[in-house]
Amino acid sequence: MTSNNDPPSGGLLGTLDGDPAVDQAVGDGALLAAMLDTEVALARAAAAAGLVKPGAAAAVAAAAAGLTVTPGELGRLAADSGSPVIPLVRMLEDAVSAGADHAVHIGATSQDIVDTALMLLAHRALGPLLAHLSRAADAAGLLAATHRDTPMLARTLGQPAAPSTFGLRAAGWLAGLNGATSRLAGVRRTTLAIQLGGAAGTRAGFGGVGGDVAGALAADLGLTDPGGPWATERSRIHRLAAELGTAVSSCAKVAADVVHMSQAEVGEAAEGSPGSSSAMPHKRNPIRSVLVLAAAHRAPALVATVLGAGVHEQERAIGSWHAEWQPLRELIRLAGGAAARTADVLDDLLVDPAAMRRNLDAACPAALSENLVALLRPVLGRKGAQGAVHQALDAAPLGGPDFVAALRSDPRVAEAMTMADLEAELDPAHQTGDAGRLVDRLLSRRAMPDGGGFEEE
């Protein structure tokens, strides 16, 4: 077979959102190869079921291997029929040796070949994609373990909130990446299935042995045998699209945090290999994170397109089926690029614990308000404790002895707590709650390297 393997959205800007290994696995040449592999596997399955002679199946395989066609040429021929399978089958029939043409495309219809080829394409592309996701999760887990107790300021709605740890933030990254890895691995194992129904989904062209042919076809291609055709029941496609979109979002969560942490005013972390600016020599742009976020802006619309094309009429859809092809491949590309870049970012992330502590200290004592209210609540009640903390912050917003004195201005607090007691509560590094234990728990639930599972409760 002669082909080229440009990604579906290659060219000048194509390298900015994909990953070479994943792009190659979903490129036009890869799709053409998957269609030919499906046709060859179908001929072998038919031979195993006794519908054609083994020699005829071997002739189909030889014809497919020697076929000279490019994706561009096939695409031009497909315009008239609405499917690349129709001209491809004609080429195979012309190329196969005499007397073996009956083994080409036996019992199948165009949708059988395209759907199966796309499932095969996804199965192959998910290999490198899952490797990137797993590498990103490993890197996040290492950061979480290393910085289990590194204090930092948590921020909510963009504002200083309360003491936390960088380990807990990284463990949150791990949870998202881990879940995405596990769910996509599950899709790869159990959801990606062959399609085989024939002209109207009855398998009439197989003379009563369609189930045997389907089982052999699935085994040959390494896909699932779904037990029957799913030509107009598209939940498999929907699950794949949804999990790809979720994987991009999990990567984008990391990217968004890294971008905010690398702002000069914050300076808590930075990409180890930043980008530059054409106008400002001093810039160190978190460009890999920026590209992940760009993918996250695009992915939801692609998922919506696949879901929006989910109603397939009667036994063959009117346009909905065709609408799935390109967005599904583009989703795989975006997820592959996002996963690879996220892994690269986390592998060489520069972390500055001193800046984290500096920012945390600068936000105190206000950032300790939740802890102080909890401390004073048994003495003053909830409303009273909140009022006392508010008043102390107004009186001494910079903290120190004046702040402690303001808290103890209420006789009930002065009686219950000494100056030393309150001063001990004002060290933010000691007010991170269960952060360390939460990190330990999330680390213990890391998916196995084979994608075996993020333990759900």
N, C-alpha and C positions, 0 to 999 in steps of 0.2 A: 504494500500500500504506500502510495506517495501522498504526503500531506505536509502542511505546516501546522504549527501549534501556537498561534498567537492567542493570548487570552481574549475573552469575549469583549473586554473593554481595554484593549491595549493602546499602543501609540504613545504620543508625547506625555500624556498625563497618567497612563495606565499603571506605571510603576509606583505611583504615589499612594495607591490604595490597596494593592495586592501584596502577595508574597510569591517569589519565583516558583517554589515547589507546588503550592496550591494552584497558582495560575496555570502552570503547565498541566495539572491534573484536570482542569475544567476548560481548557482551551478548545478551539474548534477542532484541532487535530485529535485531541483526546476524545471529543464527542464522536467524531467519525470512527475512531478506533473502537469505541464502546459499542457503536451500532454494528460494526462488522463482527466484533466479538460475540455479540448477541445472536446474530444470524448464524455464525458458525456453531455456537453452543446449541442453538435450536436444532440445527441439522444433526448434531451428535445425539441430542436427546431423542429426536425422532428415530434415529437408528437404534438407540438402546431400547425403544419401545416397539421395534420391529416394523416401523412405517416405511423406512427406506433402508437400503443396504449400507453397511459400514463404508463401503468404497465410495458411495455417493456422498456421504458426509465428509469423507476425506477430500473429495474433489471440491466441495464447497469451501473447505478450509484452505485448500491450495489456491483456489480462485481469489479468495479474500486476501490472502497474503501477497498475491501478485498483482492486485488491482492497482492501477495508476490513476488516482483521482485526488484532487485537492479540495479542501473545504470550500474555497471560493467557487470552484467549478460546480461542485455539488449544490452549493447554495443558489447559484444562478438557475440550475435545472429545477430546483425545488420550488421556485417562485410560481410556476404554473400549477403545481399540484398541492401546494400548501404543506408539504412534508418532504424532508430529504430522503425518507425511506423509499419512496416510489422510484425515483431515478436510481437510487443505490441498488435496489433489487434488480432493476433492468440491467444494470452493469454487471451484477453478479451472474445473472442468467446468461448474459452474453459471454462472460469469461469462463464459466464452468465447462468442464470437459463434456463431450457428447454423451448423452444418456443420463446425465446426473442433474439436469436442471430442475427436475421434479423435487429435488431435495432442498431447493432454495426457498426460504420464507414459507416453509410448509405449515399450513394451518393457521398462520398468523395474520395480523393486520398491522397497518403502520403504527397505530398507537401502542401495540404490544412492544414493538422494537424501540420506539422513542422513549416510552416510559421506563422500560427495562434498562435501556442505555443510560438514561439520566440517573437512575438508581445506582447503576454500576459506577457512573462518573462520580456521584456523591460518595459512594463507598471508598473509592480510591482517593479522592481529595480529602476526605476526613482523616486519612492516615496522617499526613503531615500537619493538618490543622490541629488535630488532637495532640500531636507531639508539641506544638507551639503552646497550646493551652496548658498542658501539663508542665512544661518548662516554666511558664509564667507562674503557675500555682506553686511550684517548688521554690521559686525565687521569693514569692510573697511569704511562704512559710518560713524560709530562712530569715527574712527580715523580722517576722513576728517573733521568732524564737530569740534572735539576737537582741532585739529591742523590747523584750517582754516587759521590762520595768523602766524603760526610758520615758520620763515624764514629758508630757506635752499638753498644750492647750487644745481642748476640744472646741470646735466651733459649730454653731447651729444658726441657720439662716444668715450665714456670712459673718456672724458676730461672736465675740468671745463667750464661751459657755461655762465650762468646768474643767478641772484637771482630768486628764486621761493619760494614756501611754501611746507612743508610736507603735508599740507592739500590737495593741488592740486595733488600731487603724489598719495595720498590715494584715492582721488576722481577718478583718472584714474583707479585705481584698481577696485573701485566700479562700474565704467561704464562697464568694461569688465565682471565682475562677474554678474552684473545685467542683461546684455544682454544675457549671456549664460543661466542664470536662466529662463528668459522670453522665449527665443527661444526653449529651451528643454521642458518647460512646454507646449508650443504650440504644439510641436511634440507629446507630450503625449496625449494632448486633441484631436488633429485632424488628426494625421498622422498614428498612430498605429492602424491598421485595421485588421479585420478578412480576411482570404483567403478562398474562397469557389468556386471551379470551377468544381470539379470532374475530370474525367480521361483526358479530353482534353479542359477544360475550358468552356464547353457548359452547365453545370449543367443538363445534360440529365437524370441523375439518380434521379432527384427530381420530375419528372412528371409534370413540368410546375409550380411548387410552389417554385422553388429555391430561388426566391427573398424573399419570406416569411421566408423560413428557414434561409437565411443569416441575415435578420433583427432580428430574434429571437436569433440567435447565437451571434450576436454582442451585443445585449442588455444583454444577460446572462453573457457574459464575460467582459462587460464594455469597449469594443473596438468600433472603428468606423466601420460602414457599408460603404464600399467604392463604392457600387453600381454595382460592378462586379469584376471578378477575376483580379488579378495583377501578376499572376505567372511569366510572362516574362517581366513585366514592373516594374522595381525595384527602382523607384525614392523614394519610401517610405523608403526602406532600406538605400538608399544613403543619404537622408536627416538626418536620425537618426545617421548614422555613422559620417557625416560631423559635425553635431552639438555636438556630443560627443567629437570629436577631437578638435573643437573650445573651448569647455569648459575646456579641459585639458590645452590648450594654455593660456586661461585666467587665470587659476590658476598658470601656470608656469611664467607668467609675474610678479605676486606677488612674487613668490619664487625667481626669478632671482634678483629682486630689494632687497629683504631681505638679500640674500647672499652677495651682494655687499655692502650694508649698514652695515653689521655686520663685515666686514673686520676690523682688529685691527687698520689699518691705517686710517679708516674712522670713525668707532665707532658710527654711528648715530642711529642704531637700532639693536636689537638682539632677537633671539627666547627666549621665557621665559623658555623653557624646552629643552636646547641644548643637543646634543649628546657628547660622550666622545671619546677618542682615546685609542687604545691598547698600544701605545708606548709613547705618550706625555701627561702627566697628566694635563698640563695646557690648553689643547684644550677644546673649547666650540663650537662644530660643529653645524651648522644650518641644522641638519640632516633631519628634516621634509621637509624643502625647497629643499634639495638635492634630496629626493625621489620624490617630485613633478616634478622636472626637469628631473629625469630619466624617469618618465612616459611620459613627453612631447617629449623625444627623441624616444620613442617607438610608440606613438599614430599615427603619420603621416603614417608610413608604414602600420598600420592596416587599416586606412581609405583608403589608396591607394589599399590595397588588396580587400576591399569591392567594391570600384569603378571599379577596374580592372576586377572584376568578374561581371560587370554590363550588359554584352551583353548575353542575354538568347535567344537561338535559338528557332524559331518556337513556339510550345506550351509547351515545357519542355526543360530546359537547359541541356547541356552536360558538367556537372562538375561545371559550374559557381555557380549553386545554392548551391551545397555542400561546395564550397569554402567560402561562407559567414558565415557559422555558428559559427566557433570558433573565427575568428577575431572580429565579432560583440559582442560576449559575453566578449571577452577580453577588447574591447574598453569600455564597460560598467564598467568593473572592474577597469580599469585604471582611468576613469573619477570619479568613486566613491571614490577611494583612494586619488586622487589628490584634490578633493573637500573637503573631510574630513580633510586632513592634512592642506590645506590652511586655513580652518576655525579655526583649532587649533592654527596655527601660528599667525593669526590675532587676535584671542581672547586674547592671552597673550603676544603680541609683546611688547618688552621693547623699548621705544623711548627716545632718549637723545637730547632734544632741544639745550642744551648747546654745545654739539658736533656739531650739525648742524650749529649753529651760528659761532662757532670757525672755522669750515671749510670754511664757506662762507666768513668770514672776511679775512681768509688767502688767498683766491682766488682774493680778490679785491686789487687794482682797476681794474685789467684786466677783471674781471667778469662783470664790469659795462660798458664795451665798447659799447654794443648795446644802452644802455640808454643814454650814453654821446654823441654818434653820433646823436641820435635823438634830443638831447638838442641843439647841435651845428649846426645842419643842416640848420635851418632858417637863421643863421648868416653866415655860411661858405659854404653852399651847401653840397651835399652829399659827393662828392670826397674830398672837403676841410675838412669836419668834420672828415672823416675817417683818413685823413693824420694827422690832429692835435692830435687825440687820439693816433695814433701810435707813434708819436713823444713824447708825454707826457709819455706814458708807457715806452719808451726807456730811457727817461731822469730820470724818478722817478718810477721804477717798484713797489716800496713798498708803493706808495701813499703818503698821508700826504700833508703838505703845499707845498713841492717841486712840487708835481704833479699838484696842483692847479695853482701854479705859471707858470708851463710849459704850461698849457692850456691857461693861460691869456697872454702868451708871444705874441700872435697875437693881435694887437691893436683892431681889430674888436671884439674879444671876451672880451677883457678888458673893452671896452666901453659898451658892451651889458650886462655884468654879473659881479657882485662884487665877491670878495673872499667868502663872506658869501653865496651868491647864489650858487656858485659851491660846496662849502663844504656841503651844505644841500643835494645836489644831490649825494654825495658820501656815504650816509648811505644806505647800501644794503637792509635793512629791509623796506625801503620806496620805493624800486624800483622793486616791485614784480608784476607790471602791474595789470591786471584784475584777478589775481589769486583768490582772495577772492570771487569775483562775480561768477567766473567759478565754484568754489566749491559749492556755494549756488545753482547754476543752476543744477549741476549734482546731488546734494542731493535731489532737488525737483523732480527729475525724477526717483527716486528709485522705482523699481517695487513693486507692491502690494504683500503682503505675499503669496497670492495664485498663484504667478507667472503671475499675470494679465497683466504685460506689462512694458517694458522699452519704454518710449515714443520716437518713432522715428520721426525725422523731415523730 
